[in-house]
Amino acid sequence: MKAKNSFDRHSFFEDVFAVVRLIPKGRVSTYGAIAKYLGTGKSSRMVGWAMNASHAAIPHVPAQRVVNRNGLLTGKFHFTTPTLMQELLEKEGVKIEKDTVQNFEKVFWNPADELL
């Protein structure tokens, strides 16, 4: 039996994957917004680790839809090519310039607001 305050990384990653799967095409969320929604507001780095591990997850996790708090494509080097994250987002209609989501406020999807 686990201690009350122990951390189950596998369960946390699965929770992150479930939220990311809900982000609509053409929208993005942030590591911090997802962590906060999951009740672990200071765990945005763990959300990033989950995104890095998501490429083998089934069903598919659209990891390209998770960016940093400024809209920067900080996870791009964890894709098979350094441009794939941008290419996937652009296919969904998200405009990217200099590795940054344009109109970030307009395309930002906050799970705390959207998943009431």
C-alpha positions as CSV (number, residue, x, y, z in Angstrom):
1,M,0.0,0.0,0.0
2,K,1.3,3.4,-0.9
3,A,1.7,6.2,1.6
4,K,-1.0,8.8,1.5
5,N,1.3,11.5,0.0
6,S,3.3,9.3,-2.4
7,F,3.4,10.2,-6.0
8,D,2.4,7.7,-8.7
9,R,4.2,8.9,-11.9
10,H,2.3,6.5,-14.1
11,S,-1.1,7.6,-12.9
12,F,-0.1,11.3,-13.2
13,F,1.2,10.8,-16.8
14,E,-2.1,9.0,-17.7
15,D,-4.1,11.9,-16.2
16,V,-2.0,14.4,-18.3
17,F,-2.5,12.3,-21.4
18,A,-6.3,12.3,-20.8
19,V,-6.4,16.1,-20.6
20,V,-4.2,16.6,-23.6
21,R,-6.4,14.3,-25.7
22,L,-9.2,16.8,-25.0
23,I,-7.5,19.8,-26.4
24,P,-9.3,20.6,-29.7
25,K,-7.5,20.8,-33.0
26,G,-6.3,24.3,-33.7
27,R,-5.9,25.1,-30.0
28,V,-3.0,24.9,-27.5
29,S,-2.6,24.6,-23.8
30,T,0.3,25.0,-21.5
31,Y,2.3,22.7,-19.1
32,G,1.3,25.0,-16.2
33,A,-2.5,25.1,-17.1
34,I,-2.6,21.3,-17.3
35,A,-0.7,20.9,-14.0
36,K,-3.0,23.4,-12.3
37,Y,-6.1,21.7,-13.6
38,L,-4.8,18.4,-12.2
39,G,-4.4,20.0,-8.8
40,T,-0.6,20.0,-9.0
41,G,0.1,23.6,-10.0
42,K,3.8,23.4,-9.3
43,S,4.3,20.3,-11.5
44,S,4.5,21.9,-14.9
45,R,7.9,20.3,-15.4
46,M,6.3,16.9,-14.8
47,V,3.7,17.6,-17.5
48,G,6.6,18.3,-19.8
49,W,8.1,14.9,-18.9
50,A,4.7,13.3,-19.6
51,M,4.7,14.9,-23.0
52,N,8.1,13.6,-23.7
53,A,6.9,10.1,-22.8
54,S,3.6,10.4,-24.7
55,H,4.9,9.4,-28.1
56,A,4.4,5.7,-27.3
57,A,1.0,6.2,-25.6
58,I,-2.1,4.5,-27.0
59,P,-4.4,6.0,-27.9
60,H,-2.4,8.8,-29.5
61,V,-1.6,12.0,-27.5
62,P,-1.5,15.2,-29.5
63,A,1.6,16.5,-27.6
64,Q,2.2,19.2,-30.2
65,R,-0.8,21.1,-28.6
66,V,1.2,21.7,-25.3
67,V,3.5,24.7,-25.2
68,N,5.1,26.9,-22.6
69,R,3.3,29.8,-20.9
70,N,4.5,32.2,-23.6
71,G,3.4,30.0,-26.5
72,L,6.9,28.9,-27.2
73,L,7.4,25.4,-28.8
74,T,9.8,24.3,-26.0
75,G,9.0,20.6,-26.7
76,K,9.9,20.6,-30.3
77,F,13.2,18.7,-29.9
78,H,11.3,15.7,-28.5
79,F,9.6,15.1,-31.8
80,T,11.2,12.9,-34.5
81,T,12.4,16.1,-36.3
82,P,12.8,19.6,-34.8
83,T,10.2,21.0,-37.2
84,L,7.5,18.4,-36.7
85,M,5.8,20.0,-33.8
86,Q,5.3,23.2,-35.8
87,E,4.2,21.4,-38.9
88,L,1.5,19.5,-36.9
89,L,0.2,22.7,-35.4
90,E,0.2,24.5,-38.7
91,K,-1.8,21.7,-40.2
92,E,-4.4,22.4,-37.6
93,G,-4.4,26.1,-38.4
94,V,-2.2,27.4,-35.6
95,K,0.1,30.1,-36.9
96,I,3.7,29.9,-35.7
97,E,6.5,32.4,-36.1
98,K,10.0,32.0,-34.6
99,D,8.9,28.9,-32.7
100,T,6.1,30.9,-31.0
101,V,2.3,30.5,-31.3
102,Q,0.8,33.6,-32.8
103,N,-2.5,35.0,-31.4
104,F,-1.7,32.9,-28.3
105,E,-4.5,34.3,-26.2
106,K,-7.0,33.5,-28.9
107,V,-6.0,29.8,-29.4
108,F,-5.2,29.1,-25.7
109,W,-7.3,26.3,-24.2
110,N,-7.5,26.4,-20.5
111,P,-8.8,23.0,-19.1
112,A,-9.9,24.8,-15.9
113,D,-12.3,26.9,-18.0
114,E,-13.2,24.4,-20.7
115,L,-13.7,21.3,-18.5
116,L,-16.2,22.5,-16.0
